[in-house]
């Protein structure tokens, strides 16, 4: 699957209703994000940028060159080589088998590297590609919300944070997302007055 490319209109707005992934305002399903077709023996492919294990549903993933490239990207990310991480994740996406969960993690990881470099439009694009593959990927929703806020799109950021919090999962990213949501709602309320 090709990456989703979002372009801002002349006023700098993204039409997220046209972006693949969950519909604007849609609630993410309850429960933890898990592969839908994971076999019993699904093994982790390695830590993502937050050192949490990402499980992939397809045994093909571990045997693919993409898994090795993903590991190299993770190492580059941890070393602070964000351009190198982006290059490795991009190469892994080119080599990846048709395992949506694996590709979703690659897009989310590449978005994290873009965020570290301040490339907010690239973060929105990669997170949208991730969400097109796995609509309830909480980290992608939170990352896209942060990028949208930095691009001045508070309402869209609020929608993504609400969807992430509706997923009813736990973790440090969601504690921050909840605080960000409260802050953004206050800012929107002041702007509306």
C-alpha angles and dihedrals in degrees: 000000000000123000118268111244116203120193126198118234122237090281092052096254126138119220097225091172086072093047117101117247130061117354115257108275092014115141118236115238117267119257136040121320106259134162112267095220102032113153118225091256097049106149127204114257094208142290120308120222091287091052092248117135116253114209118210123202097216126074085206089073096067091050094048127095086237092073092057091046090049090053090050089050091051090051092049090049093051089048091054094249095133096165089052091048091051090051092049094046090048091051090047090053089053091051098038121120118230095281105133094198092053093048091046090056091049092052090047092049092047089050089054090053091048089050091054089054093047095245096143097169089054089050091054091047095048094044090050089051089050092049091049087062099037113016097193098052097138097194090054091051091050094045092048090048091053092049093046091052091051088051089053098255100127097159093054089045090053091052092052092047091049090051091049093050091046089062087077096218127137132234145108093274091060094049088057091042090056092051090046091051092053090048094048093047090053091049091049091048091052091047091051093052 
